[in-house]
């Protein structure tokens, strides 16, 4: 049996690969666009907009009566998962004794880059969908929690969703958590895990610390936060996303045995290549499911 065959059937390889992706997944990406695993590359989902109705059928029936039929085929949105691929070459010159360590390193690298690519695309699409947004005034005399609660209540109605979440950019978060009324209410150790009932509906909140280089390769480095300065994103989000729920965004991920890491010989025979394939489609599933606010203090 070849070394590649050994790796392919080694349970450690598959287990470590799955763990690498879990460790690398960016919390803010799953926060804004929760994953919906789908069995096909192309399929349909329920698209929500301002014309969507929130109505329920009358499910009671007489003992000899017929059941009310409901439509499960009314999927008016269409996802099409695009295939992504990355390769990480390993040189045999390092020696067999280092191979396991280098395989782990390659799996970590591939998972990290996959997660960063998906995070960047999620944030770009999310902020493109909500536009410039409206100002929200966190002046000292105002109550930031009440102001955001008001927006949560309004979004629940427009999005037809009782599940709402919030994403702060780092500058907006600093203003919010250091506001005297917030400090008085929540104290210094402020997070959703420590204070889950801070906002209406127990809205889950996170800060987006994602970074990017605003200058092209070859120019001087210019590191910026990915989310617009002083921005707050309030959006519909289901804890368990499906093809029908009214979450603002969703990550449709193709679940197939052909996805995931593989190891092959390099063409020149001098090493191995760890290959990573995945297929996803990021969709705005609820066009009225999010709103952007820009923090001002005067």
N, C-alpha and C positions, 0 to 999 in steps of 0.2 A: 504494500500500500504506500502511495506517495505521501510526502509531507502535506501537500494540499488536501488530499483525502483525509488525512489525520485531522487537520484543522476543521474541515467541513463537518465531520461527525463529532467533534469534541464539544460536549455540552457547555463547557466554559465559554467557548467562542460566542455561541448564541446568547447565553445568559449575560455575558459582559456587554455585548452589543446592545441588548435591550436596556440594560441598566445605564449605558452611556447616553442613550437618547433621553431617558427619563431625567438623568442628571443635567443634561444640557438644555432641555426644554425651558424656554424663557417664560417666567410666570406671567409677564404682561401679555404675551402672545395668546396664551390659553385664557387669560382673563378677558381679553377683548373678543377673541374669536375662538370659542371652545370647539374641540374636535368632534366631528361626526364621522365615524368610520363607515365606509360604503363598500359594497362588494364589487362594484363595477366602476370603470373609469368615467363613464357618462351616465347620468341619471337625472332625476327630477326631485325638486323639493318645493315646499310651500313658501311662496313669496308673500310678504306682508307689506301693505302700504296703507295710505290714508283711507282707501275705500274698503279695506278689510272689515268684516263684521265680527263682532264678538257675540255670537248667539249659540244657544244650546238647544238640542232637541228635547221634546217631551218623550222620555224613555219609558214611562209606565205603559203597560198594556193589559188588556183583559186576559183572563185565563185562556180563552180561545182566540185571542186576537193575534195580529201579526206584529212582529218587531219593526221598529222604525229603522229604515236603512239610512246609513250615513256614508258620505263619499270619502273614501280613502285614496281616490285616484286624482283628486283635485290639486295636483302639484304643478303650479304654473311657472316655477323657476327651474332652471336647468344648470347643473354643474358639469364641468368637464375637467377632470383631474389631469394636470400637465405633469409629464415625467421629468424629474430632475435627477442628475447623475453627478457624482464626484468620485475621483480615484485618488488613492494615496499609495504611491510606490514605496516598496521596501527593498533595500539592496542586500543580497546574500552575503556581501563582504563583511557584514557585521558579525556573522557567525550564528549558528543554530542556538547557542545558549542565550542569545539576546532576543530571539524571535518572539517569544511570548510577550515580553515587555514591549517590544516595538509594535506588535499587533494591538495591544491595549492602547498604546499611544495613538495609533492610526484610527482606531475606532472612536476614541475620544475626540480627535480632531475632526473627523467626518461628522460626528453628531453635533459638535459645537457649531461648525459652519452651517450645517443644515438648519439648526435652530435660529442662528443669526439671520440667515436669508429669509426665513419665514417670518421672523419678528419684524424685519424691515418692511417686508411687503404688507404685513398686517397694518402697521402704523401708517404707512403711506396711503393705503386704501381707506382706512378709517377716517383720517383727517381730510382726505379728498371728498369723502361722502358728506361730511358735516359742514364743510365750508368755513367761512371766517368766524362764525359764532357771534355771540352777544357778550357785552360786558357784564360782570357781576362784581358788586362793590363790597370789598372786605374792609372797609374803613373801620376804625376802632369802635365807633358807636354802633355798628351793625353786628348782627349775629350770623356768622358764616354757616353754621349748622342749619339754622332755620331757613336761610336763603337757599341752600342746597335741598333741604327737605321740600320746599315749595316746587323746585324744579323736578324733583323725583316724583312728586304727586302728579304734576302736569304730564311728565313723560309716561307714567303708568297708564294714563288715559289715552294719550296719542298712540303709544306703542301697543296698547291692548295687552299689557304684561304686568304682572305683579312682582316680577323679578328684575331688579335694577342694580346696576353696578356703577362704580366711579373710578376713573383713572386720572390722577394728578400728574402734571409735569413737575420736576423737582422744584422749580421756583414757586409755582402755585402752592405746592405742598408746604414749603417753608413758610410762606405767608399764612397759610391756613393753620398749621399746627402751633405757630408762635402767636396767634391771635389771642388776646387776653381772655375773651369769652370762651374760646376753645380750650385753653389751658385750664380755666376754671371748671369747665364741664368734664374734661377727659383726662387731665393731668399730663405728665411728661411722656409716659410710656404709651404712645398712641399708635395703635394698629388695629386692623379689623379683627385679628385674633384676640387682642386684649379687650377691645371695645366693639363687639359685633353689633350692638344696638345703637351705635352713635347716630346713624341716619335712619330715616323712615324706611320701613320694610326690611330692616337689617341689611341694607345695601352694602355689598362687599366693596371695599375700596383698596386700591394699591397705588403706588407711585411708580411712574415709568422712568427708569434711569438709563434707558437704552441710549447708546452713543453712536456717532458716525463721524467720519472725516468729511467735512464740507468741501474740501479742495480735492481736485483730481490727482491721480498718481503723478509724481514728479514735481508737484508744487509743495510749498511749505504746509506742514500739518495744521489743520484747523478743526479741532475736536469740538463737536456740539452735541447737545441732547437731541434725540430724535423727535420728541414731541415738541410742538411749538411752545415758546416761552410763555409762562403764566397761564397755560391752558388747562382746563378741566373738561374731561369727556364724561358725560352721563349717558348711560346706554342700557338697553334691555339685554338681559343675559339669563339664560336658564342654567341651573347647576348641572343638569344632565341634558345636553343638547340633542335634538333629533332632527329629522328632515321637516318637521312640522312646527316646532315651537317658534315663538316670536323673537328669538335672540337677534340683536342688531347685526352681528356678523357670525359666520361659521367657517371652520376649516374642514372641508370635505377631504378626508384622507382615504385613499384607496388601500384597502386591506387585502393584500395578496401575498402568496408565498414567494412570488418573484421579487418582491421588494425586500429591503434590508441588505446587510453587508454580505459580500462574497469574497473569496480569495482565489486568484488565478495566477498562473505563471506569467512573467513578463516575456515579451516576444524574443528578447535577446538572451533569455535564460539566466540573466544575472540577478534575478530577484522575484519578488511577488508584488502583486497589486491588490490592495484591499479596495473593493468597489462598493459604493453605496448608491442605491436607487430608491427614490420615493416619488409618489404621485399625489399632488394635492390641488385643490382649487379653493381659493379664498373668495367668499361671496358675501356681499351685503344682502342679508336675507330679509331685513326689515327697514325699508327706506324711511320710515318715520320713527325708527327705534333708537335714535341717538341725538344728542345736542351738545354743542361745544360752547363753553363759557370762558371768557378771558378775564382774569383777576385784575381789578384796579383797586386802589386804596384811597381814592379821593373823589 
